Amino acid sequence: MVKKRVFLLAVIVAVGALLYVARSSQTPAAGLGAQGVQLVAIPSLGAEVFYLDAGSIVKRGPPRMLVVRFAGPVELVPHHFARDGMPRAAPIEEWSERLHAPIVFNAGQFDEKLNHLGWLKAEGGWIFADRKAQWKGLLVSGPTEGGAFSGIVDLEHASPDITDAYRHVVQSMMLIDEESQVRVRDTERTACRTVVAQDDKGRVLILVSEGAITLGDLARWLGESSLGIARAMNLDGGIEAQIAISTPELKLALYGQYGTGSNVFENVGPVRFPLPAVIAVRAATQVAGSPP
């Protein structure tokens, strides 16, 4: 992680022309309440978007947690800039425009060569096939056989071969499991966070914090929240915690401001940091049969 952060700061210096303050994109769209009292519905995806107050665990920055919750299955399709034929990594709004996707958010962590860490599979083909054995979380969607399905698989209780059953797979670390066990260590490291979760009704959620939070505090907060979280896994964080929503009902982009152990961007606002990999949301494709 140290090598990664050093590399990231070097990239910022090298591509300064690509990084600029994005305060206008950080402003919540009309209709979204600050404390989650209002919802914006996205019928085409069966989704609702709202804010929750995470002030009890935020160490720096705004207390709001953006939540996107899907009523039914969706497809969560990973993309990597090299696989997509792009000349470089790109910030989330550029990804959104390129993919014409209603919702796009950052994928998992990556190394100094911009390779995704852990499994990354899209449309039935491996983008990165090297498994990180210590990471037990899988975001899966698009069954190869059966009806539409999306959710989180815990490799502590499932065989790695389960990846054969899905067209789209993203691997990362578990935050909390169905037994309400926190699966990360407590540290003092705080950052903006992107999380994917599944609730006790089987619904998938995307959560992005505007403020800096420790992973341990976040895992406990998820388990105690009103969201009914059954399982959750962490994606990349810090200035890589980004989401873009572009639908007739809502236009919104959030960029992480607070990185682990760094105050570089404390006074300049969110930065459009280029992401090598993202996850695009699309309506689920139905296939005859039953989901695995």
N, C-alpha and C positions, 0 to 999 in steps of 0.2 A: 504493500500500500504506500510505503514511503517513496519507492521508485515511481509509482504511478503519479503521486501528487507532485513530485519534482518535475516529471514529464509534463503534467498538465500545465504547470506554471510556465514551463518553457514554451509550450504551444501558445499560451496566451500572449506572450511577448512576440512570438514569431508571426502570429496571425492577428495582430491587434486590429487590423482593418476590418476583420470579421466580427469582432466583439465590441459591442457598444451597448450603452445603457438602454434598457427596454421598459422604462417606467410606464409608458402608455399601455403596453401589453399586460402589465401586471394589475391594472385596474379591473376589478370585478365588473362583469356585465350587469346591466340593469336587470333587476328581477332576482338577483341572488342576494339573500339577506346575510348580514355579517355573522349572525349567530345560528344560522341553519333554520330559521323560522319560515323561509320561503324556499320553494323548489322550482327548478326549471326542468320540465319534462322533455325528453327527446324520443318521440313515439317511434321513429324509424328503427331505433335500436332497443326500444323498450327500456330506456334508461331514465334516471332522474339524477340531477346534479344539485348539490347543496353544500353548505359549509357547516362544520362543527367547531366548537370552541375547544382547542387543545391547550389553553393557557396554563393549565395546571402542570404541564410537562415541558413547555417551550422555555428554553434557557435564553435565547436571543431571538429578536425579531417578532413579527406578527403572530398572534395566537391561533390563527385560523387554519383549519384542515379542510382542504377541498375533497369532497367525496363524490365519486361517480358510481352509481349502483345500477346493475342490470337486472331486470325482472326475470329474464330467461337467458338461455345460452347465446353466446356471441363467439365469433372467431377472433382470436388474438394472434395476429400474424407478425412474426419478427422480420426485420429488415436490417441488413448491414450494408454500409455505403459501397464497399468493394463488390459485394455480390450483386448489388443493384446497378453497377456500372457508373457510379458517381465518382468524380475526381477527388473528392474530399469528404470528410465528415461535415455535418450541417446542423444548425440549431433547429429546434423543434418546429417552428413555424415554416421553415423551408422544407422540412420533411413533410409536413402536413400538406403543403401546396403540391409537392411532387407526387405524393401518394393519393391525393384526392380522398383522403380518409376523414371521416367525421371526428374521430378521436385518435390521437397519437401521443404516446408517452415513452419515456426513456426505458431502455432495457437494463440488463445487469451491468456488472463491473467489467472493465476491459484492461488489457495490459499496455505496456509502453509502445507496442506495435499496433495498437487499436484493435487487437483481437478480443472477441468476447470471451470472458472467463466462464467456463462451464458449457453445457450443451446449449445449442441454439439450432432449432430445426424449423423450416418453413416450407409449406406446400409439399410435404412428404420428403424433402431432401435436407441433409445436414449442411448447415452453414459452418458450424463448429461442432465437431464430434468428440472433443476431449472432455470427458466427465471430470468434475471436481468431486472426489469421493466424500469430502467432508460436508458438502452442501446437499441437503436433503429435500429441498423444495423444488417442485416442478409445476410450472404453469402450463396446462395442456388444453388444447381445443381442437376441434375438427377431427372427430374419430374417423379412422379409415373405413370402418364399418359401423353401421348403426345410426341412430338419430343424432341430432345436434347435441353437443355437450361442451361445456367449458368449466374448468375448476382447477383446484390445487391438489396435487398428489404429494404425499409425504413418503419419501423413500425409506424412512425408518420402518414403515409398515407395508411397503409395496416393492415389488421387484423392479430393477432398472429396465427390464424387458418391456415394461408398460409403455415405454416410448414408441414401441412398434405400432401401438394401437392409435396413435394420433399423428396428424399431419403437422401440427404446430407445437413446439416444445421450447420452453425457456427454463433454464436451471438457475437457481440462486439459493440463498440461505433461508431456512425457516425462521420465523419470528416467534410464532406461537402455534401450538397444535391443538387437536380436538380434545385433548385432555387438559387444556388450559395451562400447559407447561410452557414457560418461557424458554426459548431455544437459542438465545444469544447471551453472551457474557455481559455483565455490567461494566461499563467503562465511563470515563468522563468525556468521551468524544461526542461532540454534538454537530449536527448538520441538518440541512433540509433533507426530507426523506420522501421516497416514492415507494409505495407498498401495494401489492395486490393481495386480495383476501377473498375468502369464501365464507358466507354466513351459514347459520344453522338451517336456513331454508334452501341452501344450495346456490344462492345468488353470488355472482362475482362482483367485487368492488375494487375500484382504484382509488387510492388515497395519496394526496400530495400535500405535504406540510409547507407552509410559508415561512415558518420559523425553524430554528435549530433545536433538535431533540436527540437525546441518546437513544440507542436501539433498545436498551433494557426498559427505559421508561415508556417508549412507544409500544413495545410488546405488552406490557402490563396495562397500559391505557386501552389498547384494542380489546383485551380480554374483559375489561371492566366497563366498556362503553355500552351504549344502548344499541349498537349495531348488530349484536348477536354473532360476533365473529367466531367461527369454528377453526379456521386455519388461516395463516397469513405468512407471506414471504416478502423479504426485503429485496428491492432492486437497487440500482446505483443511487447515490445521494449527493449532497453538496450542490455545487453549481451544475451538476448533471441531472438534478431532479427537475424535470421539465414535463409539461403536458400542454397540448394544444387541442382545443375543441372548436370545430368549425361546422356548425349546422345552422339551418334557418332559425332555430330557436335560441342559439347561444354562440357567441364568438368570444373566445377566452384563451389566453396563453399565460402560463405561469413559468417563471424561471427561478431556480434556486439561487439564493443570495448568500447563504451561509455554508461554508465548507468546513470539513473536519480540521480542527486545529489551525484555522486560518481566518484572519480578519481582513484579508486583502480587499474584499468587496464590501466591507461593512458600511462605508460611507458613499459608495457610488451606485448602489442599487443593483438590481438583478442584471446579469450579463448573459448575452445570447451565446452560450458556449456550444461549440460544435459537437454533436453526438455521433459516434460511429455506428451505433445500433439503436433501433427504436422498435416499439410494438404498435401496430396499427389495428384498430378495432373495426370490424365489419360485421354485417348481419350474418347469422349462422347459416351454413349450407346444410340442407336436409339430405340425409342419405338413408335409403331404405334399411330397415332392420332395427335393432336395439343397440343403444350405446354400451360399450364395454364397462 
